Amino acid sequence: MQARSWLAIAIVTISAGGATLYGLNLNPSKHLPRLKVTQADIDALIDRTYEQMVFVEGGEFLMGDIMHDGLYSTWGDDNKPAVKVSLDSYSIGAYEVSYGDFDIYTAANGLPGTLDEDWAVGQEWRKPEYPAGTSWKGAKNYCLWLAEITGEPFDLPTEAQWEYAARSRGLDVIYATDDGTIRPGENYENDANHPLPSGTFPPNPLGLYDMSGNMKEWVNDWYDENYYEFMPRHNPPGPESGTEKVTRGGVFAETFTASNIIIRFTQPDVETEFRIVGFRCVLNAN
């Protein structure tokens, strides 16, 4: 995975919702065109966001690698044994957030565009309709910005919310495709060398796109390899602290076996922007 080389300083803004930390890119490379964002653009983004939210009725499910005939589906110990978890209802974005919408957010807040570097400018995967690669902080701040401008509790999904939705409310499947299997070229990318626009392939039964493959996705949780042993069984929020954030769902650049929805990936740098790690937001309201 390629990380950016950049100089960053922190800018903290204080609002009614608390402090928001932004990273400022001072890399003097070729930049993306600067958008001129109007209130109409922001209003249209809000409308799109609500239109794309999928309601997820709360319930119980087995979170993690479910044993079948004495065998697990994945290696490693941090997602097994599966544990019974219950969640309240919420809504989640049907699509990974696009560069088009993320660029409106950065422009509206006077921030540099994500992956605003000479090697990214002009690339096919950096067009507005493609899913935005960004840092955990960028993803988190985007969702909190939605919360600020709408007055509604938008946020990044927890690990439990992400997996429950990917499993279409807890179905015993390991791929978030239309039928729980992988068919390259039909419901999963086939030899793609970059992410595809979110929604290229059929959604899972709940109506969510690209939760297997395409882009890894940031979730809210810090990573703890032993978290399943002691996490709360109702609305687990993730560990209180840590050194790595969790990503889920796999990515186009890996074999499809790694794009299942129970493997827990990690990233140690919450401020580095990755072109293969995107996100979607949740709305924590019934």
Legacy VTK file of the C-alpha trace (Angstrom):
# vtk DataFile Version 3.0
C-alpha trace
ASCII
DATASET POLYDATA
POINTS 286 float
0.000 0.000 0.000
1.355 3.369 -0.993
1.264 6.120 1.580
1.624 9.812 0.874
4.752 11.751 1.632
3.584 15.122 2.846
4.050 17.845 5.382
1.036 18.348 7.614
-0.053 20.693 10.341
-3.172 20.438 12.444
-6.030 22.883 12.321
-8.646 22.588 15.040
-12.055 24.165 14.638
-14.516 24.382 17.498
-18.248 24.061 16.922
-21.294 23.142 18.947
-20.573 19.501 18.195
-17.057 19.685 19.636
-13.563 19.986 18.219
-12.786 18.817 14.687
-9.210 18.084 13.657
-8.221 18.643 10.051
-4.936 17.871 8.330
-3.527 20.520 5.980
-1.454 19.318 3.019
1.471 21.641 2.262
2.941 19.548 -0.539
3.780 22.021 -3.366
2.954 19.501 -6.133
0.477 19.855 -8.969
-2.986 20.309 -7.520
-6.527 19.473 -8.474
-8.705 22.303 -9.776
-10.291 24.201 -6.913
-14.064 23.945 -6.812
-16.310 26.931 -6.223
-18.995 25.477 -4.006
-22.363 27.120 -3.518
-25.047 26.466 -0.935
-27.023 24.805 -3.723
-24.169 22.311 -4.187
-24.189 21.526 -0.463
-27.976 21.182 -0.413
-27.807 18.776 -3.368
-25.167 16.718 -1.544
-27.424 16.524 1.515
-30.342 15.404 -0.663
-28.195 12.724 -2.337
-27.002 11.521 1.039
-30.517 11.043 2.385
-31.700 9.413 -0.839
-28.879 6.869 -0.683
-29.336 5.893 2.957
-30.593 2.344 3.507
-32.525 1.635 6.693
-31.149 -1.279 8.702
-33.583 -2.664 11.238
-31.800 -3.588 14.441
-31.503 -7.124 15.750
-29.131 -9.868 16.853
-26.472 -11.602 14.776
-23.304 -13.637 15.080
-20.381 -11.275 14.513
-17.150 -12.826 13.298
-16.057 -16.073 11.685
-18.851 -18.633 12.152
-17.620 -22.220 12.429
-19.095 -24.789 10.048
-18.387 -28.509 10.415
-15.560 -27.723 12.791
-13.849 -25.345 10.359
-13.470 -21.574 10.116
-13.474 -19.571 6.876
-10.446 -17.359 7.641
-7.030 -17.503 9.212
-6.102 -15.602 12.357
-7.710 -15.373 15.766
-9.031 -11.809 15.987
-12.472 -12.593 14.495
-13.225 -15.885 16.232
-15.114 -17.386 17.814
-18.140 -15.497 16.529
-20.094 -13.692 19.250
-23.775 -12.798 19.462
-24.260 -9.035 19.205
-27.415 -6.917 19.168
-27.754 -3.536 17.492
-30.296 -0.744 17.479
-31.707 0.330 14.114
-29.736 2.769 11.957
-29.269 3.740 8.316
-26.134 3.370 6.182
-25.053 4.714 2.807
-25.786 2.413 -0.104
-22.607 3.583 -1.856
-19.063 4.428 -0.909
-18.687 8.215 -0.720
-17.524 9.547 -4.081
-14.717 11.958 -4.916
-17.379 14.314 -6.244
-19.088 14.607 -2.868
-15.858 14.539 -0.882
-14.474 17.381 -3.020
-17.561 19.460 -2.237
-16.884 18.887 1.469
-13.227 19.898 1.270
-13.945 22.938 -0.890
-16.792 24.076 1.367
-14.431 23.960 4.347
-11.394 25.474 2.620
-9.474 22.178 2.826
-7.161 20.587 0.238
-8.713 17.835 -1.836
-7.975 14.283 -0.801
-5.057 12.728 -2.726
-4.316 16.187 -4.099
-0.949 15.204 -5.596
0.638 15.215 -9.029
0.622 11.417 -9.339
-3.153 11.344 -8.710
-4.255 14.331 -10.811
-5.828 13.188 -14.077
-6.075 9.521 -13.125
-9.251 7.700 -14.157
-9.964 6.609 -10.572
-9.810 10.235 -9.338
-12.869 11.318 -11.339
-15.951 12.564 -9.417
-17.995 9.374 -9.855
-15.351 7.091 -8.313
-15.161 6.229 -4.577
-12.948 8.584 -2.599
-9.732 7.314 -1.099
-8.871 9.204 2.053
-7.538 8.990 5.596
-9.494 7.857 8.629
-9.560 11.456 9.836
-10.841 12.617 6.473
-13.612 10.018 6.512
-14.541 10.744 10.122
-14.616 14.506 9.572
-16.780 14.149 6.457
-19.430 12.226 8.405
-19.240 14.678 11.310
-19.601 17.558 8.848
-22.829 15.959 7.616
-23.953 15.796 11.241
-23.115 19.468 11.724
-24.923 20.793 8.654
-28.006 18.552 9.032
-28.313 18.420 12.812
-28.605 14.622 12.539
-26.308 11.977 14.119
-24.174 10.996 11.130
-20.909 9.172 11.847
-18.644 6.431 10.600
-20.139 2.973 11.162
-18.879 0.857 14.010
-17.360 -2.490 13.097
-20.526 -4.205 14.280
-22.798 -1.907 12.242
-20.648 -2.388 9.146
-20.635 -6.197 9.371
-24.337 -6.460 10.229
-25.224 -4.369 7.170
-22.759 -6.182 4.907
-24.402 -9.435 5.987
-27.859 -8.036 5.174
-28.854 -7.999 8.845
-26.654 -10.862 9.916
-27.065 -13.534 7.241
-24.569 -16.389 7.469
-22.531 -15.324 4.428
-18.968 -14.115 4.004
-19.386 -12.065 0.809
-21.647 -9.023 0.539
-22.750 -9.770 -3.011
-26.222 -10.355 -4.417
-26.126 -14.065 -3.555
-23.195 -14.398 -1.126
-20.851 -15.834 -3.771
-18.157 -14.303 -5.985
-18.652 -14.343 -9.767
-15.894 -12.189 -11.315
-17.263 -9.915 -14.015
-20.855 -10.462 -12.876
-21.022 -9.393 -9.239
-17.356 -8.636 -8.566
-14.547 -6.877 -10.437
-12.496 -8.965 -12.849
-8.781 -8.038 -13.048
-9.485 -4.361 -12.319
-6.374 -2.216 -11.781
-8.251 0.513 -9.899
-11.540 0.911 -8.012
-14.722 1.148 -10.057
-17.607 3.580 -9.518
-19.619 2.414 -6.527
-22.696 0.613 -7.810
-21.082 -1.019 -10.842
-22.161 -4.473 -9.662
-25.399 -5.682 -8.008
-25.913 -4.858 -4.322
-26.315 -7.271 -1.453
-29.915 -8.226 -0.521
-30.153 -5.192 1.767
-29.342 -2.866 -1.150
-25.715 -1.996 -0.318
-23.016 -1.843 -2.975
-19.333 -2.796 -2.877
-19.034 -4.030 0.685
-16.924 -6.851 -0.728
-14.053 -5.631 -2.849
-13.609 -2.340 -4.712
-12.358 -0.306 -1.702
-11.502 -1.209 1.831
-13.655 0.910 4.113
-12.834 2.773 7.300
-14.937 2.057 10.365
-15.008 4.011 13.594
-13.281 1.434 15.796
-9.775 1.265 17.130
-8.288 -2.181 16.637
-7.809 -4.678 19.450
-7.109 -8.270 18.484
-8.876 -9.479 21.626
-11.886 -7.160 21.455
-14.390 -9.894 20.604
-13.676 -11.518 23.969
-14.810 -8.591 26.086
-16.790 -6.205 23.880
-20.296 -5.176 24.995
-22.914 -7.400 23.450
-25.262 -4.481 22.693
-24.139 -1.715 20.318
-20.393 -2.374 20.772
-18.636 0.968 20.196
-15.100 -0.365 19.766
-12.137 0.005 22.131
-11.689 3.358 23.847
-8.166 3.780 22.470
-5.582 2.116 20.290
-2.826 2.618 17.741
-4.561 1.296 14.601
-7.955 1.777 13.008
-9.970 -1.041 11.481
-10.837 -1.308 7.793
-13.269 -3.824 6.342
-14.380 -5.351 3.070
-11.287 -6.070 0.984
-10.032 -4.277 -2.107
-9.766 -4.711 -5.871
-5.981 -5.219 -5.705
-6.262 -8.400 -3.626
-7.614 -11.837 -4.474
-11.351 -12.034 -3.938
-10.829 -14.452 -1.034
-9.540 -11.478 0.974
-12.640 -9.428 0.123
-14.880 -11.250 2.541
-16.718 -9.318 5.214
-15.313 -10.933 8.352
-11.575 -10.283 7.938
-10.391 -7.385 10.100
-7.769 -5.247 8.362
-5.884 -2.459 10.147
-4.176 0.818 9.298
-1.747 2.428 11.758
-1.852 6.018 10.476
-5.153 7.854 10.854
-3.939 10.914 8.916
-2.433 9.291 5.804
-4.638 9.229 2.709
-4.825 5.874 0.923
-6.202 5.589 -2.599
-7.645 2.130 -1.841
-9.379 2.928 1.462
-12.754 4.654 1.278
-15.827 4.852 3.506
-19.559 5.279 3.896
-21.458 7.027 6.669
-24.233 5.878 8.993
-27.172 7.792 10.421
-27.683 6.678 14.010
-31.402 7.309 14.267
-34.435 5.045 14.205
LINES 1 287
286 0 1 2 3 4 5 6 7 8 9 10 11 12 13 14 15 16 17 18 19 20 21 22 23 24 25 26 27 28 29 30 31 32 33 34 35 36 37 38 39 40 41 42 43 44 45 46 47 48 49 50 51 52 53 54 55 56 57 58 59 60 61 62 63 64 65 66 67 68 69 70 71 72 73 74 75 76 77 78 79 80 81 82 83 84 85 86 87 88 89 90 91 92 93 94 95 96 97 98 99 100 101 102 103 104 105 106 107 108 109 110 111 112 113 114 115 116 117 118 119 120 121 122 123 124 125 126 127 128 129 130 131 132 133 134 135 136 137 138 139 140 141 142 143 144 145 146 147 148 149 150 151 152 153 154 155 156 157 158 159 160 161 162 163 164 165 166 167 168 169 170 171 172 173 174 175 176 177 178 179 180 181 182 183 184 185 186 187 188 189 190 191 192 193 194 195 196 197 198 199 200 201 202 203 204 205 206 207 208 209 210 211 212 213 214 215 216 217 218 219 220 221 222 223 224 225 226 227 228 229 230 231 232 233 234 235 236 237 238 239 240 241 242 243 244 245 246 247 248 249 250 251 252 253 254 255 256 257 258 259 260 261 262 263 264 265 266 267 268 269 270 271 272 273 274 275 276 277 278 279 280 281 282 283 284 285
